[in-house]
Amino acid sequence: MERIISVALVGNPNCGKTSLFNALTGLNQKVSNFPGTTVEKKMGETMLSDTVKLQIIDLPGTYSLYPKSADELVTYEILRNKSETNFPDLVVFIADASNLKRNLLLFTQVCDLGVPAILALNMLDVAERRGISYNLEALSEALQVPVIPINARKRIGVEPIKQTILERLPKAHAAFYSIDHLSQEMLAELGKVSDKRNAYAALQYAINAKELISEKSLRIKEIFTQYQFDARQFQEEEVFARYHLIDAAVKKSRIQAQDNLKKSITKRVDAVLTHRFYGIGIFLVLMFLIFQAVFSWSTYPMELVENAFAFLSEYVKNALPQGVLNDLLVQGVLAGLSGVIVFLPQIIVLFFFIAILEDIGYMARVGFIMDRVMRPFGMNGKSIVPLISGMACAVPSIMASRSIENKRERLITILVIPLMSCSARLPVYALLISIFIPDTAVWGPFNIHGLVLMLMYLIGFVAALLSAWIFKHFIKSAQQNYFLMELPGYKLPLPGNLLITLYEKASAFVVGAGKIIIAVSVILWVLASTGPRDKMNAVAQKYEQHMAQLNETEKNEALLGGLNLQRDADFLEASYAGQFGKFIEPAIRPLGFDWKIGIALLTSMAAREVFVGTMSTIYSVSGADDNLHSIRAAMLSETNTQTGKPSYSLATVFSLLLFYAFALQCISTVAIVRKETGGSKWAIIQFVYLTVLAYGSSFLVYQLFG
């Protein structure tokens, strides 16, 4: 029978956990949430032998088991309770050899919870460049655990870790720190404990809960008062006692240490990249270059995708008999998918560069340099990480805000994250910009498309800052405000890690959006192809009578002149989808939107990128050719039947761009905000203020320039 060993990867942030996880699992991994939380966990599998499977959990990074944020609390929750289904058989603790003392604090705390452990010593090459090296046998003897040298980025040490797990699963370590001096009565009342390890876990949980779990904090305060227990004093005493042991272990195993090292390259580079003025300028230049690349690098791949869908649509259209199934597949499913999948190359290019910046260590510097910018708006430098992550998707970004210790700053960050232009908006931006903004070169290789795209992202960021500034005056907190962030060393990006990241992003977009798009496209096709019998019959009779009055020559001329296209457009207007669009048209007409856009506004409530698929389906149903180029041409050439002017004027396009920049058209975001904030109050406030902002800004732009 197959034997399964569960292993948790534990360590400080930026210690190399993710690189080791990727090295162990490759693409055999999945992302989900820890039970009862919205914090993401990565799980993967690898075979140790023909009969032994290794299940690996990559836990959130933390500096100690006294976490300051909710995502750090998850690591402790998993390790403290042996009755939990996620409790691991073994911990592989990844430690940064260039900063070993700090890493070993968490290591000794984890061992004291009774979890068997292996110490994987990473970044030995960085330590050696700083003049530090270790006798690993002496370190293993001092800590009484297996110590394995690794280079996670180069996949060195992966096989020895597997062999160590397979040959001898380590036993639980003897306690590094004793709590015999504490009141057993207090510990028993806190956790109903029976042994010292459980007592220690219960005490840590109580101290954590006092800060992070509001519903239990009152009772915990009563217990601490009753037994005159000073949580801060206990924590300080424990940390000092642990560092005393750690100092002895490190001193025993360290071979040499040169204190007078020359200023490192990292410090010289940081002097420029983290400069209070130059740093922000460099960041903006990098963003500008990335947005230029999003258009220029993806042009040819997008054409290939368009041509592939055009070929596929034509093939399906000719291969299947004419009828409902043919129309559903061609006009519904393929038209909807083609309108969104065509923008996958742009999304890959965007996240290719973001992944590189994260891998080399630059994104942590962005948080550092932006702290001074964020503070006047009620946030700090840690807010910039979820905000920039919002360029991918608001849902995981809102989860990432759990790393922000201050509750007020975290809430403000959550409320403004949806204003950051996510990947779901990119297809909308790209479609409207590429059709209606001239592709004019400026400043040599740079074009207006890239400038307008960057402008849309900047508009979202500025709107997020201004909204945060307003919320700052209404959301009060007595919690102390501080900002601590470790800057990792610079590293060359690893192709393997980049490929895994891009695969995850691309598959999440294609699979996640694809399911929604297919469902919406099918529903929309049905609604756009059927309607009230009297209205649909009236359209059919109108064109039958018109054709009956023509001779054969005139019929051919009428068909060539677009009579069929006009007939299909009239059928769409008479359909259920058209009737709904007509119903809401008076409300959106002041924004420059017609009933067709109204249909897309409704369907894109499921996901913003559905807008493009909806427009593709609408214009496919109303008679446009299946090629996306022709659908674009149909949108560009369409005229308003009442005014005779183009339906998509420049004012309408910018009004639509602003509406999608601000509107909260994402049900998943509403759901996650409700869960993260503990109720519907802030989710409703967020939805209302973003809807008002979207409508108001679109109204002003169209009325001023329309």
N, C-alpha and C positions, 0 to 999 in steps of 0.2 A: 504494500500500500504506500501511497505517496505521503511523505512527512512534510509538514509545513512549519517553518520557523519564522516568527514575526520579529522584525528588527525596526527600531526607531532610530533615525538619524537626528542627533541632538548637537547643538553648539551655539556659539555666539553668532550674531549677524556678521556676514562677510567672512566666514571662516572657511568656506568652500563646500558647504553641505550640498548645495544644488549641483555643483560640478561632480561631486562623488555620486549623488543620486543618479544623474544622467549617465555616468560611467557604468554604474551597476545595472541600470535598467534599460538604457537606450530609449527606443520608442515604445517599449512595453510598459507604459505608465498611463494613469488616468487621474483626472482632477475631480474632486468632489468636496463636500463640506463635512467637517467633524460633526458627529451627532449632537444636536441641540445648539449648534452655533452656525454662523455664516462665514467662519474663517475657512479659507480653502486649505485642503490638504492634498498633497501629491502622493499617490501610491503607485508602486511598481513591483514587478516580479522578475526573478532570475532563478535559474536552476543551479543548485550547488552540485548536484549529482543526478543520476537517473531517477532517484527516488526521493530526493530532498529539494523542496522548493523554498526560496527565500522571498517573503513578502516584506516590502520596505515602505516605511512611512517617513516622509520628510516633514518633521515638525517645525513650527515657526521658530525663528531664532530668538534667543533671549540671553540676557547677561547674568541672570540669577533666578532663583525660584521665589524671589520677591518682585514679581513683575509690576511694571507701572502701567501696562496697557492690556486690553482684553485679549489680543491675539497671543501675547506672551503667556497669559494665564492658561491658554489652551495646552501649551507644552506641559505645564505643571499638572493640570487636570488629568492628562493622559497617563503621566508617570506615577501619580500618587495613589491611584486606586486600582488594586489588582483584580477587582471584580469587574472592571470595565472590559467590554469586548475588544477595545483597541489597545489594551495593555500589552506591551511587547515582551517577548521572551528575552530580548537582549537589546542593549543600547550600544550603538556605535557612536562614540563621542568624537567629533571632529574638532581639533584644537589648532589654533594658529601658532606655530612654533616661534614666530617673531614677536609674539606677545603672550607667552605661555602662562605667566602668573595670573593674568586676568581671566584667561580661559579656564584655568583649573578651579576657580571659585565655583562655577556652575557644575563642573565635573564632580567635585567632592559632594555637592548638594544632591546631585542625581544619585550618586553611589549610596548616600545615606538614606535614600528611599527604598533601598533593597533591590534595585534593578541590576542584574548582571551587566557588566560594561566592558567594552574594548576601547582603548584610546588610540585614535588614528591621528598621528601627528602630521599636519599638513604645513605647507609653505616653509619647509626646511631650507629651501634654496634662498628664500627671502631672508631668513634668519642668518644664514651663512654670509650673505652679502653685508649684513650689519655686524659681522664679527662674532656671531653667537652660534655655538653648536652644542649637541647634547650626546651623552652616553645613554643610549636608549635602554640598555640592560639595567643600568643603575636607576633610570627613571622608572622602569617597570617594577623593579624591586622596591623602590620607595613608595610607589602608589599601589603595589600589589595587584596590578592588572596587566594584561597583554598590551604592549605598546608597538604599534605598527607604523613605520614611516610611509607616507603616501605623497603623491603629487596629483591631486584630484583633477587638475586641468589637463595633465598629460596621461591620466589613467594609470599612473604608476602606483602600485600597492593594492590594486583592486583584487587581484587573485590571492595575495596573502590574507586579506580580510576574509574572503570566502573560505579559504582553507582553515583559518583559525576558528571560524564559526562552525564549520563542518566537523573538525577533528576534536575540538574540546570547547563546548559551550561553557563560558566562564560562570562561576558561582557568584552569588551576591557578595559584595565587599563588606568587610567589617566597617562599622561606623567610624567616620572621620571625626565627628563632633558629637559629644554626649550632652543630653538634656536632663541628666539626673538631678540637677540642682533646681529644676522647676517643679512647681506644685502638681502632683499627680491628680489631685482633686480637680484642679482647673482643666488639665488636659483631658481628663475623663469626661468632664461636663461638655467640653467643646466637641470632642469627637467620639466619645464612648470607645476609647482605645484600650487595647489589651497588651501591647508591647511598645518598646521605645521607638521603633521605626514608625509605627502608626501614630504614636503620640507626636513625633516630630512633624509628620505630614499634616496632622490635624492642626497643629499650631501654625504652620506656614499657611495653610488654607485659611485659617481665621484671620491672620494678618492681611492676606491678599483680599479676602472677602470684605474686610472692613473698608477697603478703598474701592473695590470694584463691583461689589454686589450689594446694592442699596437695600434690598428687602431684608438682608440678614445683618446689616451693619448695626442696627439698634441693639439687638440681643448680644452681639459680640462686644459692643461697648460696655454693656451691663456686666458681662462676665469679666472683662478686663478690669473694670472698676472694683468689682467685688473682691478679686484676688490681687488687687494693686499691681497689675501687670503692665509694664511699660514696653509696648511693642517695638518702638524705635530703639530703646536701649538694648533689648534682646537681639534685635537684628544687627546692631553695631557690634555687640559682644561676639556674636556668632561669626561675623565677617572677619573681625580681627583674629579670632582663634583659628579660623580656616587659613587665613593668609600666613599665620605663624607656621602651620604645617606645610603649606605650599612653598614658602621660602626655603624651608629645610630640604624639601624634595628637589627643588630646582637647583639649589646650591650643590647638593650631592651629585647631581647628574650633569650639570653644565660644565663643559670642557674649557671654554674660554669666552670672555666677553670683553670687547673693546668699547670703552665708554666714549673715547674721543674720536668719533667717526666724522668723516667729512660730511658736509651738507649733501643729503641725498638728491638724486634727480627728481624724486617725487616732490620734495620741498621746493625745489627751484621752479618746477612746473606749476605747483599750487600757488606760488607767489604771483603768477600771472592769471591762471584760470579762476582763482578765488578772490581776485582783487575786487574791492568794493565797486569800482567803476568799470575796469576792463572786463571783469568776469561777466557782468550782465551783457555787455556789448558782444562778447564772444559767443555767449549763449544765443542771442538774437540772430547773429550771423549764421550760426550752425543751423538754427531752425529755418532760416531763409533758404539756405542751400538744400536742406532736406525737402522743403516744399517744391522747390524747382525740380528736384530729381523725381518727385512723385509724378509729375506730368511728363518730363522729358524721357525718363528711363522706361516708362510704362507704355508709351505710345505703340510701339511695335507689338508687344505681347497682347495689348488690348485689341488690336486689329486682328490678331490671330484668333482670339476668343470670339470676336464678332463674326468672323468668317466661318468659324467652326459651327457656331449656332445657326448661322444662315444656311450652311450646307445641311445640317441636321434637320432643320425645319423643313427645308425643301424635300429632303429625302423622306421624312415621315409623311409629308403632305402627299407625295406621289406614291408611296408604298402602301398606304392604307386606303381603303375605300372612302369616298366622300361621305361625310355624315357627321353625327354628333361627336363620336370618338376622335375623328380626325381634327375637327375644330377645337375640341377640348385640349388635345395634346399640343397642337400648333399654336393656336391663339391664346390658350390659357397657360398651360404649364411651361412650354418652351419660351414663349414670349416673356412671361414673368421672370423665369430664371435668367434668361439672357440679359435682361435689363440690369441685373445685379452682379452676376458672376463676371461680367465684363470688367468690373472695377476691382476684381481680386488682385491683378498685378499692382495697382496703385497701393492697395492695403499692404501687400507684401513688401513693396519698396519702403513704405513709411515705417513699418515695424522692423525691417532690416536695419535701418539706421538707428532706431531707438534701441534695439537689442545690442548693437555695437557699443553705443554710448553707455548702456548699463554694464556691459561685460568689461569694458576697460576701466570702470570706476568713476566715470564722469558724472553720472546722474546723482550720486551722493554729493558731489561738489555743487550741483545745481541747488540742492536743498540748502546747503550752507550759504551760498551767495544770495539766495532769495529770502533768507530769514529776515533780513533787514527790510526787504520790500513787503513781506507778508504781515509783519507785526502791526503796522498802523491799521490794517484791515481786519484785525481780530483773529489772525492765524499765525502760525510760525513756519520755520523752514521745513518741518516734517510734512506740512500740508501740501507742499509742492509735489511730493512723490505721488500721492493719490490723484492730485490734479492733473499731472502729466500722464499718469496711468489712465485718466479719463479719456485721453485721446484714443485709447483702445476700446474701453467699454466702461460705463458708469458703474455697473454692478460689482465687478471685482474691485474697482477703485474705492467704492464706498466701504467694502470689506477691509481694504488696505488702510483705511483711516483709523482702524483699531490700534495702529502703532502710535497714534497721537495720545499722549497721557492726559492732557487737559480736556475735560469733558466739553467745556464751552467751545474750545477751538475745534474739537472733533465734530461737534454738532454743526458749527458754521461751515466747516469744510464739506460735510455731507450735503448740506443744503445748496451749495454752489457747484459741486462737482458736475451735475448735469449740464452746466453752461459750457464746459469744455467740449470742444467738437470731437465726438467719438467716431470710431470707424464706420458706424451706421450712417453718420451724416456725410461721410466722404463720397459715397456714390451720388447723393443728391447734389452736393457741391460740384463734383466733377461733371455730372450731366449738364447742369445749368451753366456752369462756367464755360465748358467746352463748346456748347451750342451758341451761347449768346454773347460771350465776351470775345473780342477779336484776338486771334493768336498772333499778337504783334510782338516782335522782339524789342527788348529794351536793354541797354547796358550789355551789348554783345550777345552772349549765349542765353541771357535771362529773358523770360517773356512775361506778358501781363497775366497769363493763366496762373503761374506760380505766385505772382504778387497778390492777386485777388484771393487765392487759396490761403496764403499766409495771413492776409487781412481778415478772413473769416475766423481763423483760429485766434488771432489777436483780439478780435471783437468779443469772442466768447470769453477769453481770459480777462479782459478789462471788465466785462459785465460781471464776471465772477468776483473780481476784487471789489467792485462798487456794491454788489449785493452783500458781500461779506461785511463791508464797512457799515451798511445799514443794519444788518443783523447784530453787529457788535453792540449797538446802542440799545438793543431790546433784550438780548440774552445775557444774563448776568451770571457770574460765578465767583465764588470766594476761593477757588482752588488756585494754588500758586502756579505762576506761569514761568516756565524755563524751557531751554532748548539745548539738548545734548545730542550730538551725532558723531559717530566715528567715521573718519574718512579712510576708506580702504586704499591699499596701494594700487598703482596703475598696473594693468595686465593686458597682454595682447588678447584680443577676442579669439575664442576657440571655434573653428568651423563647425565642429560637432554640436556644440551648445547653440550656435546660431541656427543651424538647420533644425534642431529640435524645437527651438522657440518659434521659428517661422512655420514649421509644420503645425504646432499647436494653434497659432493664431489663424492660419489659413483654414485648418479643419474646423475650428470653432466658428469661423465666419460662414464657411460653406455649409456645414451640417446644421449649425444653430439657425442661421438665417434661412437656409434652404428649406427646412421643414416648415417654417412659418410662411415663406414665400409660396411654396407649392400649395399649401392649404388656402392661403388668401387668394392666390391666383385662380384656383378652381372655383372657390365661392364667388369671386368677382366675375369670372367668366359666365357662371350660371346666371348671376344677377344682371349681367350686361347682355346676355343673349335671350333672356325671357323678360316678360313684362305684362302689364294689364292687357287682357285680350282685346279690349276695344281700341286701345291706343296702338298696339302692334298691328291689328287688322287695318286700322286707318292708314298707317304708313304703307302697308303692303298694297292696299287698294289704290292709294294715290299713285304709286309707281307703276302699277299694272295699267291703270287708266292712261297714264302718261305714255307708256310704251305702246299701248294699243293705238294711239293716235299717230304713231310714226311708221314710215315705211322702212324696208330693210336697210337701205343706205343710211337713213337718219338714225336708226337704232344703233348701227355700228359706230357712227360718229358720236352719238350720245354716250355709248360705253367708253369709247376712247377719250371722251371729254370728261370723264370722271363721274358719270351718273351713278355707277355702282358705289363709288366711294361716298357720294352724298346720301345715297339710300341707306348704306350701312351706318353712317353718322346719325341719320334720323332714327333708325332703329335703336341705336344706343341711347339716344335722348329719350325715347319712349319706354326704355327698359326700366326694370326696378332700380338698377344702379343709377340710371339717368334721372329717375324721379326723385331719388334721395338727394342727388347732387342739386337738382332744381330747388328742392325744399330748403336746403341750407344756403343756397346761393345769395339770397338777400343779406345774410349775415357776413359773408366773406367778400361780397362785391366791393365794399369800400377798401379792401386790401388789394384789389386788382385781380382777384381770383374768380374763375368761372366755375360752372358746375362740375366740369371734369376734374379740376384741381380739388374741388370739394370731396369727390369720391376718394381721391388719393389721400387727402388729409385724414379721412376716416380710417381707411385701411392701414395707414402707417402708424396708427395708434398701437398696433401690435409690435411694430419695429420700424424705425425711421427709413431703413433702406428699402422697405416695401413700397415706398413712394415711386421709386424708379420702375420696379416691376409692375406696379399698378398702371403707370402711364404707358408702359410698353404694351400691357394687355389691352388697355382702353383703345390705343391707337391701332393695335392689331385687329381688335374686334371691329373697329369702325372703318377698317378697310385698308390700312397702311400695309405696305409690304412687310414680310417677316424680318427682313434685315434691319438691324438696329439703326443703321445709317438712315434708312427711309423713315423710321419712326422719329428720329431726330428731325429729319427734314419736314415731316408732317407737323411737328410741334412748332418748328420755326416758321412755317408758311401759313399756319392756321390763322384765320381772321375772325374777329368778333362780328357776329351776324347783325348786331344792333348798331355798332359804330363803323364797321367796315375797316377798322384798324387791326393791326396784328394782335392776336390774343396774348402773346408773350412779348410785351414791350420791355425795354430795359428797366423801367420802373417796376413792372410786375416781377421780373426776374430777381431784382434786389429785394423786393418785398418778400418774395418767396424764400430767398436765401436767409433773410433775417428771421423769418418765422421759424424755419427749421433750425436756425442757430440757437434759438431761445426756448422753443416749445418743448415740454416734457412729454414727448410722444414715445413712451417706452413703459409698458405695463410692468415689466420686470424691475425697472428702477423704482417705481412706486412701491412695489411689494418689498424690495430689499430695504428701502428707507423705513418703511413701517416696521419691519422686523428689527433693524439696527437701533431705531430710536425708541422701541418699546411701546409703540401704539400708533394710532392713525393721525394724531394731531399734526405732527411735523410733516408727514407725507401729504396731508391735505394742504397745509400751508405752502409747501414746496410746489405742488401741482398748480395751485391757484396763482401764486405770484409769477411763476414761469409762463403760464398761459396769458396772463394780463400783460406781461412784458413782451411776449411774442406778438400778440395782437396789436398792442399799442405802438411798438416800433414799426411793424409792417404798415400800419395805418398811416403813420407820420411820413414814412418814406414814399408811399404811393401817392398820398395826397399832395405832398410837396413837389414831387418830380413827375407824377403821372400826367 
